Amino acid sequence: MQEDNSMVEKILTDLENIIYYDDNLKQFDIIPILENDKNKSPVLYEEHNVGLEMWCVKYVYSYAHSCLLKIRKQLRRNLSQSDIEKTNRLLLGAVLLQPDVSTFWNMRRDLIEMNLLKMDKELLLTKLVLSYKSKSNEAFSHRRWIYKRMLKNISAINMEDRQRLIEEELLVAKMACEKIANNYHSWTYKLWLIDNIADSTLKSVIIKKEYDSSLSWVLSNVSEHSGFHYRQRLLLLVHNHVALNDNFFKDYKRFALSYLHITNNSTESLLSYLLGGNDSKLNDHYLSLILLLLFELFYTCYELNKSYPGHESVWYHRRFVIHNLMQTMYKFFNLEWVRNITINDGELTKSENIIQRDRSSIILNNETQENGEKYPKLFKGERRIVEDTFLFKLIMKTETDLINSGVFDTNLVQNNLAYRHEKWLRNIMKIEFC
């Protein structure tokens, strides 16, 4: 038993030495070697990567776990330097092998608050954990805690250091996404980082970079809903935080003008062509969102449907685009978008029933609000204002052509998705086809 403990101490010391003396470590992993038949250290280190042979994992974790439970209550007392160093080694091994135990992370926070651990090394440790267990919510939570503490130590006017820290965090989250594409925790962490950028200029820079890079992600990970949701959130953030006269929108304007065959290059002519109206309504606020949505509809969704038919995530992304285009048109004309929806549950799939029950955006099976007042009626004349626009007619034609091509597609999955999309347009969006 004593011999096993000595072996574990040696393994933990080797891990600690590597982690604390190599700032460029890339990843940690468990190596599938089940027996110790070479009488050498099970800690492997090569080209800034560290690994641990599988046969010793149970010994290391069992020893670290039992020791840490004994130390836990004594941690905030006056521990000797040797006890602190041992505790750090034990915690390092414990969180690497079992990162979902919150007690271990809390103990590391205690050591940080006592100024016994360096926060940059904590970021390195959590990066190694996420390279191995990319869905570890506890690791992301600890990293979020470290990030907030580090931001407090950076001057509010030091934008360069703040940007560097944020970009490093986004790279770590990207690494976790690449390990496991449908990684809810990593996508949520990226959105949390962006939402918590205080400086508007820096926020705009980060949002533009992330939105540009998200396109290549969805084009190469077509089945992953999380990546599409991230791009959808970024699209709305771009609309709210990036001005239309920013160079960012130059390519989106060029795409829209080319697709619509408009020769006049002015912003006013484009919005007037799509929605009509007088000069007082030619608002950049609407056009920036429309440009982004048109690109998604006529490039992103088109390319994905053409290259990868039969993927539900692409059709759901299309619904997001159509919904926001319709909503924007009604807002442009200062009309309230009200849809009285009466659908039997049996007509919808399980996921569509969830949409039907969402009272925050649609009215279900009655014309009364929760406070008892009736919703205002949308007169046919008001609805015709929207339906007479070129943009609405363009959407109608595009969706009709898509559904017709999908209905006659030999791919049965694509056929079914086209049928469900038509039901959604008719029953949820209240768009009537000829």
C-alpha positions as CSV (number, residue, x, y, z in Angstrom):
1,M,0.0,0.0,0.0
2,Q,2.8,2.4,0.9
3,E,4.5,1.5,-2.3
4,D,1.4,2.3,-4.3
5,N,1.1,5.7,-2.5
6,S,4.7,6.5,-3.3
7,M,4.1,5.7,-7.0
8,V,1.0,7.9,-7.1
9,E,2.9,10.8,-5.4
10,K,5.6,10.4,-8.1
11,I,3.0,10.5,-10.9
12,L,1.3,13.6,-9.4
13,T,4.7,15.3,-9.1
14,D,5.5,14.5,-12.7
15,L,2.2,16.0,-13.9
16,E,2.7,19.1,-11.8
17,N,6.2,19.7,-13.1
18,I,5.0,19.4,-16.7
19,I,1.9,21.7,-16.2
20,Y,3.7,24.4,-14.2
21,Y,6.8,24.6,-16.4
22,D,5.3,24.4,-19.9
23,D,3.1,27.4,-20.7
24,N,2.4,26.1,-24.2
25,L,0.7,22.8,-23.3
26,K,-2.0,21.9,-25.8
27,Q,-3.9,19.0,-24.4
28,F,-4.2,16.2,-21.9
29,D,-5.5,12.7,-22.6
30,I,-5.7,9.2,-21.1
31,I,-3.6,6.7,-23.1
32,P,-5.3,3.3,-23.5
33,I,-2.4,1.3,-22.0
34,L,-4.0,-1.2,-19.6
35,E,-0.9,-2.8,-18.1
36,N,2.3,-1.6,-16.6
37,D,4.8,-3.9,-18.3
38,K,7.7,-1.6,-19.1
39,N,8.6,-0.3,-15.6
40,K,8.6,3.3,-16.6
41,S,6.6,6.5,-15.7
42,P,3.0,6.4,-16.9
43,V,3.2,10.1,-17.5
44,L,3.8,10.8,-21.2
45,Y,5.0,14.1,-22.5
46,E,5.7,15.1,-26.1
47,E,5.4,18.2,-28.3
48,H,3.5,20.1,-25.6
49,N,1.0,17.3,-25.1
50,V,0.7,15.4,-21.8
51,G,-0.9,12.0,-21.3
52,L,-1.5,9.4,-18.5
53,E,-1.6,5.7,-19.1
54,M,-5.0,4.2,-18.3
55,W,-3.8,1.5,-15.9
56,C,-2.7,4.0,-13.2
57,V,-5.8,6.2,-13.3
58,K,-7.8,4.3,-10.6
59,Y,-4.8,4.4,-8.3
60,V,-4.2,8.1,-8.8
61,Y,-7.8,9.1,-8.4
62,S,-8.5,6.9,-5.4
63,Y,-5.5,8.3,-3.6
64,A,-6.2,11.9,-4.4
65,H,-9.9,11.6,-3.5
66,S,-9.3,10.0,-0.1
67,C,-6.6,12.5,0.8
68,L,-8.6,15.6,-0.3
69,L,-11.7,14.6,1.7
70,K,-9.5,14.6,4.8
71,I,-7.9,17.9,3.9
72,R,-11.1,19.7,2.9
73,K,-12.1,21.0,6.4
74,Q,-8.6,22.1,7.2
75,L,-8.0,24.0,4.0
76,R,-8.9,27.5,5.3
77,R,-6.7,27.0,8.4
78,N,-3.0,27.7,8.6
79,L,-1.6,24.9,6.5
80,S,2.1,24.5,6.2
81,Q,3.8,25.2,2.9
82,S,4.4,21.5,2.3
83,D,0.7,20.8,3.0
84,I,-0.4,23.5,0.5
85,E,1.9,22.1,-2.2
86,K,0.6,18.6,-1.6
87,T,-3.0,19.8,-1.7
88,N,-2.3,21.5,-5.0
89,R,-0.8,18.4,-6.5
90,L,-3.7,16.3,-5.3
91,L,-6.3,18.7,-6.7
92,L,-4.4,18.9,-10.0
93,G,-4.7,15.2,-10.5
94,A,-8.3,15.0,-9.2
95,V,-9.7,17.7,-11.6
96,L,-7.8,16.2,-14.5
97,L,-9.2,12.8,-14.0
98,Q,-12.7,13.7,-12.7
99,P,-13.5,17.4,-13.6
100,D,-17.2,17.1,-12.8
101,V,-16.7,17.1,-9.0
102,S,-17.5,20.6,-7.9
103,T,-15.8,20.1,-4.5
104,F,-12.4,19.9,-6.1
105,W,-12.9,23.1,-8.0
106,N,-14.1,24.9,-4.9
107,M,-11.0,23.8,-3.1
108,R,-8.9,25.3,-5.9
109,R,-10.9,28.6,-5.6
110,D,-10.1,28.6,-1.8
111,L,-6.4,28.4,-2.7
112,I,-6.7,31.2,-5.2
113,E,-8.5,33.5,-2.8
114,M,-5.6,32.9,-0.4
115,N,-3.2,33.9,-3.2
116,L,-1.6,30.5,-3.2
117,L,-2.3,29.7,-6.9
118,K,-1.7,31.8,-10.0
119,M,-4.7,32.5,-12.2
120,D,-2.9,32.1,-15.5
121,K,-1.9,28.6,-14.5
122,E,-5.6,27.9,-13.6
123,L,-6.5,28.9,-17.1
124,L,-3.9,26.5,-18.5
125,L,-5.2,23.7,-16.2
126,T,-8.9,24.2,-17.2
127,K,-7.8,24.3,-20.9
128,L,-6.1,20.9,-20.4
129,V,-9.3,19.6,-18.7
130,L,-11.5,20.8,-21.6
131,S,-9.1,19.2,-24.1
132,Y,-9.9,15.9,-22.4
133,K,-13.5,16.4,-21.1
134,S,-14.9,19.1,-23.5
135,K,-18.4,19.0,-22.0
136,S,-17.3,19.6,-18.4
137,N,-19.7,22.2,-17.1
138,E,-17.6,22.5,-13.8
139,A,-14.5,23.4,-15.8
140,F,-16.3,26.1,-17.8
141,S,-17.8,27.4,-14.5
142,H,-14.3,27.6,-12.9
143,R,-12.9,29.3,-16.0
144,R,-15.7,31.8,-15.9
145,W,-14.9,32.6,-12.3
146,I,-11.2,33.0,-13.1
147,Y,-12.0,35.2,-16.1
148,K,-14.1,37.6,-14.0
149,R,-11.3,37.9,-11.4
150,M,-8.7,38.6,-14.1
151,L,-10.8,41.3,-15.8
152,K,-11.0,43.1,-12.5
153,N,-7.2,43.3,-12.5
154,I,-7.1,44.8,-16.0
155,S,-7.6,48.5,-16.4
156,A,-10.8,49.5,-18.1
157,I,-8.9,51.6,-20.6
158,N,-6.4,48.8,-21.4
159,M,-8.5,47.5,-24.4
160,E,-5.5,45.6,-25.8
161,D,-5.1,43.3,-22.8
162,R,-8.9,42.9,-22.5
163,Q,-9.2,41.9,-26.2
164,R,-6.3,39.5,-25.9
165,L,-8.0,37.8,-22.8
166,I,-11.4,37.5,-24.5
167,E,-9.9,36.1,-27.7
168,E,-7.9,33.5,-25.8
169,E,-11.1,32.5,-24.0
170,L,-13.0,32.2,-27.3
171,L,-10.2,30.0,-28.7
172,V,-10.5,27.6,-25.8
173,A,-14.2,27.5,-26.3
174,K,-13.7,26.9,-30.0
175,M,-11.3,24.0,-29.2
176,A,-14.0,22.4,-27.0
177,C,-16.5,22.8,-29.9
178,E,-14.2,21.1,-32.3
179,K,-13.7,18.2,-29.9
180,I,-17.5,17.7,-29.6
181,A,-19.6,19.8,-32.0
182,N,-22.9,19.7,-30.2
183,N,-21.3,21.0,-27.0
184,Y,-23.9,23.2,-25.4
185,H,-21.6,24.3,-22.6
186,S,-18.9,25.7,-24.9
187,W,-21.4,27.5,-27.2
188,T,-23.1,29.0,-24.1
189,Y,-19.7,30.1,-22.7
190,K,-18.9,31.9,-26.0
191,L,-22.2,33.8,-25.8
192,W,-21.6,34.6,-22.2
193,L,-18.2,36.1,-23.0
194,I,-19.7,38.3,-25.8
195,D,-22.7,39.4,-23.7
196,N,-20.3,40.5,-20.9
197,I,-18.0,42.7,-23.0
198,A,-18.6,46.2,-21.5
199,D,-16.8,48.3,-24.2
200,S,-19.1,48.8,-27.2
201,T,-16.2,49.2,-29.7
202,L,-14.5,46.0,-28.5
203,K,-17.8,44.2,-28.5
204,S,-18.4,45.2,-32.1
205,V,-15.0,43.9,-33.1
206,I,-15.5,40.5,-31.4
207,I,-19.0,40.0,-32.7
208,K,-17.9,40.7,-36.3
209,K,-15.0,38.2,-36.1
210,E,-17.2,35.5,-34.5
211,Y,-20.0,36.0,-37.0
212,D,-17.6,35.7,-39.9
213,S,-16.0,32.5,-38.5
214,S,-19.4,31.0,-37.7
215,L,-20.3,30.6,-41.4
216,S,-17.5,28.2,-42.1
217,W,-18.5,26.3,-39.0
218,V,-22.1,25.7,-40.0
219,L,-21.1,24.9,-43.6
220,S,-18.8,22.1,-42.3
221,N,-21.0,20.9,-39.3
222,V,-24.4,20.9,-41.0
223,S,-26.1,18.6,-38.5
224,E,-25.3,20.5,-35.3
225,H,-28.1,22.7,-34.1
226,S,-25.9,24.4,-31.5
227,G,-23.7,26.0,-34.1
228,F,-26.7,27.3,-36.0
229,H,-28.2,28.7,-32.8
230,Y,-24.9,30.4,-32.1
231,R,-24.9,32.0,-35.6
232,Q,-28.5,33.1,-35.1
233,R,-27.7,34.8,-31.8
234,L,-24.6,36.5,-33.4
235,L,-26.7,37.7,-36.3
236,L,-29.0,39.6,-34.0
237,L,-26.0,40.9,-32.1
238,V,-24.4,42.2,-35.3
239,H,-27.7,43.9,-36.1
240,N,-27.8,45.7,-32.7
241,H,-24.1,46.5,-32.4
242,V,-22.6,47.1,-35.9
243,A,-23.6,50.2,-37.9
244,L,-24.7,49.8,-41.5
245,N,-21.9,52.1,-42.7
246,D,-19.3,49.7,-41.2
247,N,-17.1,48.0,-43.8
248,F,-18.5,44.7,-42.4
249,F,-21.7,45.2,-44.4
250,K,-20.0,45.9,-47.7
251,D,-20.0,42.3,-48.9
252,Y,-23.6,41.7,-47.7
253,K,-24.7,44.8,-49.7
254,R,-22.9,43.6,-52.7
255,F,-24.5,40.1,-52.5
256,A,-28.0,41.6,-52.1
257,L,-27.6,44.0,-55.0
258,S,-26.1,41.2,-57.2
259,Y,-28.8,38.7,-56.3
260,L,-31.6,41.2,-56.8
261,H,-30.1,42.6,-60.0
262,I,-30.2,46.2,-58.7
263,T,-27.8,48.5,-60.5
264,N,-28.3,51.5,-58.2
265,N,-25.8,51.1,-55.4
266,S,-27.5,53.3,-52.8
267,T,-28.8,52.0,-49.5
268,E,-32.1,54.0,-50.0
269,S,-32.8,52.4,-53.4
270,L,-32.3,48.9,-52.0
271,L,-34.7,49.3,-49.1
272,S,-37.2,51.1,-51.2
273,Y,-37.0,48.3,-53.8
274,L,-37.6,45.6,-51.2
275,L,-40.3,47.3,-49.0
276,G,-41.3,50.6,-50.8
277,G,-42.4,53.4,-48.6
278,N,-41.3,57.0,-48.4
279,D,-38.0,58.5,-47.4
280,S,-38.9,58.8,-43.7
281,K,-39.0,55.0,-43.4
282,L,-35.7,54.4,-45.1
283,N,-34.0,53.4,-41.9
284,D,-30.6,51.7,-41.7
285,H,-31.8,49.8,-38.6
286,Y,-34.1,47.7,-40.8
287,L,-31.8,47.3,-43.8
288,S,-28.8,45.9,-41.8
289,L,-31.0,43.1,-40.5
290,I,-32.6,42.5,-43.9
291,L,-29.1,42.3,-45.5
292,L,-28.0,39.6,-43.0
293,L,-31.2,37.6,-43.3
294,L,-31.1,37.7,-47.2
295,F,-27.6,36.4,-47.2
296,E,-28.6,33.5,-44.9
297,L,-31.7,32.7,-47.0
298,F,-30.2,32.9,-50.4
299,Y,-26.6,31.8,-49.7
300,T,-26.2,29.9,-46.5
301,C,-29.5,27.9,-46.6
302,Y,-29.3,27.5,-50.3
303,E,-25.8,26.1,-50.3
304,L,-26.5,23.7,-47.4
305,N,-29.8,22.5,-48.9
306,K,-28.1,21.9,-52.2
307,S,-25.0,20.1,-50.8
308,Y,-26.5,18.4,-47.8
309,P,-30.2,17.6,-48.3
310,G,-32.1,15.9,-45.6
311,H,-30.7,17.8,-42.6
312,E,-33.3,19.1,-40.1
313,S,-31.0,21.7,-38.7
314,V,-30.8,23.5,-42.0
315,W,-34.6,23.7,-42.3
316,Y,-34.9,25.0,-38.7
317,H,-32.3,27.7,-39.5
318,R,-34.4,28.6,-42.6
319,R,-37.4,29.0,-40.3
320,F,-35.5,31.4,-38.1
321,V,-34.6,33.5,-41.2
322,I,-38.2,33.6,-42.5
323,H,-39.6,34.4,-39.1
324,N,-37.3,37.4,-38.7
325,L,-37.9,38.6,-42.2
326,M,-41.6,38.6,-41.7
327,Q,-41.3,40.3,-38.3
328,T,-39.0,43.0,-39.7
329,M,-41.5,43.8,-42.5
330,Y,-44.4,44.3,-40.0
331,K,-42.2,46.5,-37.8
332,F,-41.1,48.5,-40.8
333,F,-44.7,49.4,-41.5
334,N,-45.4,49.9,-37.8
335,L,-47.9,47.0,-37.8
336,E,-48.5,44.5,-35.0
337,W,-47.9,41.0,-36.3
338,V,-50.8,38.9,-34.9
339,R,-51.5,35.4,-36.0
340,N,-54.5,33.5,-34.7
341,I,-53.4,29.9,-34.8
342,T,-55.9,27.1,-34.5
343,I,-54.2,23.8,-35.0
344,N,-55.0,20.3,-33.7
345,D,-52.1,18.8,-31.8
346,G,-52.4,15.7,-34.0
347,E,-51.4,17.7,-37.1
348,L,-48.0,18.5,-35.7
349,T,-44.9,16.7,-34.7
350,K,-43.6,16.8,-31.1
351,S,-41.2,19.6,-31.8
352,E,-43.9,21.6,-33.7
353,N,-46.2,21.2,-30.7
354,I,-43.6,23.0,-28.6
355,I,-43.6,25.8,-31.1
356,Q,-47.4,26.0,-31.0
357,R,-47.3,26.3,-27.1
358,D,-44.9,29.2,-27.2
359,R,-47.2,32.0,-26.2
360,S,-44.4,34.6,-26.1
361,S,-44.4,34.9,-29.9
362,I,-47.7,33.6,-31.2
363,I,-51.4,33.5,-30.1
364,L,-52.9,30.1,-29.5
365,N,-56.4,28.9,-30.1
366,N,-58.0,32.2,-28.8
367,E,-57.9,35.9,-29.3
368,T,-57.4,37.0,-25.7
369,Q,-54.2,38.0,-24.0
370,E,-53.2,36.8,-20.6
371,N,-54.5,40.0,-19.0
372,G,-58.0,39.4,-20.4
373,E,-57.8,42.0,-23.1
374,K,-58.4,41.2,-26.8
375,Y,-55.5,41.3,-29.2
376,P,-55.9,44.0,-31.9
377,K,-57.2,42.7,-35.2
378,L,-54.9,43.0,-38.2
379,F,-57.2,44.2,-41.0
380,K,-56.8,42.7,-44.4
381,G,-55.8,46.1,-45.8
382,E,-52.9,46.3,-43.3
383,R,-51.8,42.8,-44.1
384,R,-51.9,43.6,-47.8
385,I,-49.3,46.4,-47.2
386,V,-46.8,43.7,-46.3
387,E,-48.0,41.2,-48.9
388,D,-47.6,43.7,-51.7
389,T,-43.9,44.3,-51.0
390,F,-41.3,42.8,-53.3
391,L,-39.6,41.2,-50.3
392,F,-42.7,39.3,-49.3
393,K,-43.3,38.1,-52.9
394,L,-39.7,37.1,-53.2
395,I,-40.0,35.0,-50.0
396,M,-43.2,33.4,-51.4
397,K,-41.6,32.5,-54.6
398,T,-38.4,31.1,-53.0
399,E,-40.3,29.0,-50.5
400,T,-42.8,27.7,-53.1
401,D,-39.9,26.6,-55.4
402,L,-38.1,25.0,-52.4
403,I,-41.1,23.1,-51.3
404,N,-42.0,21.9,-54.8
405,S,-38.4,20.7,-55.3
406,G,-38.4,19.0,-51.9
407,V,-41.8,17.3,-52.4
408,F,-40.7,15.6,-55.6
409,D,-37.2,14.8,-54.2
410,T,-36.3,11.1,-54.2
411,N,-34.7,11.6,-50.8
412,L,-37.5,10.6,-48.5
413,V,-36.1,12.6,-45.5
414,Q,-35.8,15.7,-47.6
415,N,-39.3,15.1,-48.9
416,N,-40.7,14.9,-45.4
417,L,-38.8,18.0,-44.3
418,A,-40.3,20.0,-47.2
419,Y,-43.8,18.8,-46.3
420,R,-43.3,19.8,-42.6
421,H,-41.9,23.2,-43.7
422,E,-45.0,23.8,-45.8
423,K,-47.2,23.1,-42.8
424,W,-45.1,25.5,-40.7
425,L,-45.5,28.3,-43.2
426,R,-49.2,27.7,-43.6
427,N,-50.2,27.0,-39.9
428,I,-47.6,29.0,-37.9
429,M,-46.6,31.8,-40.2
430,K,-50.0,32.1,-41.8
431,I,-48.6,32.3,-45.3
432,E,-51.0,31.1,-47.9
433,F,-49.7,29.6,-51.1
434,C,-51.5,29.7,-54.4
